[in-house]
Amino acid sequence: MSELVARTGRLQQRYEDGCRLVAGCIPYRYRDSDDTDEKTVEVLMINSPSGPGLLFPKGGWENDETVEEAAAREAVEEAGVRGDLRDFVGSYHFKSKTHQDEFCPEGLCTASMFALYVTEELESWPEQSTRSRQWLPVSEAVENCRHAWMKEALENWVADMSTKNATADNPDAED
């Protein structure tokens, strides 16, 4: 059992213009390639207790935290990972089928997504009894994304990474 506890409830949730504000991340790491001396990128995805497909950690942004703190907290609670938040990937709008409440009866959400370079995988985490985690190559992650907006976030981040010098994130890269 994890000594960390997941936050629950909606009393501290942030809302703006009729949308619930959500924060999340795309956890990633570098892996040695089987075929070459190059490093490949893998992303961490989690299952959803409410249906098929894989997700990235995300959840409500609360009043007592920054959006970055919320994204990092969700990574710990849902996926059991810690790391360094890197790039802001973007804001994505979606409609939640499971999270409608008095402040947002239509279930509209705006998610702020970040890239999280994983530095630690926890042996136990708050939601491990309902969630499993899985490292995937980016191509498999794109195929397995449950939500179109998450797939779009992943594709945007990968496109942005390819235009930057990604060696800044890679601790094993040579100068």
SVG drawing of the C-alpha trace seen along z (x, -y; Angstrom):
<svg xmlns="http://www.w3.org/2000/svg" viewBox="-25 -32 56 37">
<polyline fill="none" stroke="black" stroke-width="0.4" points="0.0,0.0 1.3,-3.4 2.0,-5.9 1.0,-8.7 -2.7,-9.5 -4.5,-10.7 -6.6,-13.8 -10.3,-13.3 -13.4,-15.4 -14.3,-18.5 -14.3,-21.3 -10.9,-22.6 -11.2,-22.2 -10.6,-25.1 -13.2,-26.2 -13.0,-28.8 -15.6,-29.8 -17.7,-26.8 -14.8,-24.3 -13.1,-22.2 -9.4,-22.9 -7.2,-19.8 -3.5,-19.3 -1.6,-16.3 1.7,-15.1 3.3,-12.8 5.9,-10.9 8.9,-9.8 12.4,-8.3 15.2,-7.4 16.0,-3.8 18.9,-2.1 17.9,-1.0 18.2,2.7 19.4,2.0 21.7,-1.0 23.7,-3.0 21.0,-5.7 18.5,-6.3 14.8,-5.9 12.0,-7.7 9.4,-5.7 6.3,-7.1 4.5,-5.9 0.8,-5.2 -1.8,-4.0 -5.0,-2.1 -8.4,-3.6 -10.6,-1.9 -13.6,-3.2 -12.9,-1.6 -10.5,-0.3 -7.4,-2.0 -4.5,-3.8 -4.1,-7.3 -1.6,-9.8 -1.9,-10.9 -4.2,-13.9 -6.7,-15.2 -8.2,-18.3 -6.1,-21.4 -6.8,-22.5 -6.9,-26.0 -3.9,-25.6 -1.4,-24.6 0.1,-25.8 -0.7,-24.0 2.8,-22.5 2.3,-21.2 -1.0,-19.7 0.6,-17.9 3.4,-16.5 0.9,-15.4 -1.2,-13.5 1.9,-11.7 2.6,-10.5 -1.0,-9.6 -2.0,-7.9 1.3,-6.5 3.7,-6.4 6.4,-8.4 8.3,-11.6 10.5,-13.6 11.3,-17.0 8.5,-18.9 9.9,-20.1 8.0,-21.5 4.4,-22.8 2.8,-20.7 -0.4,-22.7 -4.0,-23.2 -6.6,-20.7 -10.4,-20.9 -12.5,-17.8 -15.8,-16.6 -15.7,-14.2 -18.4,-11.6 -17.7,-10.7 -17.0,-14.1 -20.1,-16.3 -20.9,-18.3 -22.9,-21.4 -20.1,-23.7 -19.7,-22.1 -22.9,-20.1 -21.8,-19.5 -18.5,-18.0 -16.4,-20.4 -12.7,-20.4 -9.5,-22.2 -6.3,-20.2 -2.9,-21.8 -0.4,-19.1 3.4,-19.0 6.2,-16.6 7.6,-14.9 11.2,-13.5 10.9,-10.5 13.7,-10.3 12.0,-7.9 9.5,-5.0 7.8,-4.4 7.2,-0.9 3.9,-1.9 1.6,-4.8 -1.9,-6.0 -3.8,-4.5 -1.9,-1.4 -4.8,0.9 -6.9,-0.5 -4.2,-1.5 -1.3,0.3 1.4,-1.4 3.1,-0.5 6.2,-1.9 5.6,-2.1 7.5,-3.3 5.9,-6.5 4.4,-4.7 2.6,-2.2 1.4,-4.9 -0.2,-6.8 -2.0,-3.6 -3.2,-2.9 -4.4,-6.4 -7.9,-6.2 -8.7,-9.8 -8.2,-11.8 -7.0,-14.9 -4.3,-12.9 -3.2,-11.4 -3.0,-15.0 -1.0,-16.1 1.5,-13.2 1.9,-13.9 2.4,-17.6 5.0,-16.9 6.9,-14.5 6.8,-16.9 8.1,-19.7 10.8,-17.4 12.0,-16.6 12.5,-20.2 14.5,-20.9 17.8,-19.4 16.6,-16.7 20.0,-16.0 19.4,-18.5 17.0,-16.1 19.2,-13.1 21.7,-12.8 23.8,-10.2 24.2,-12.4 27.6,-13.5 28.3,-17.3"/>
</svg>
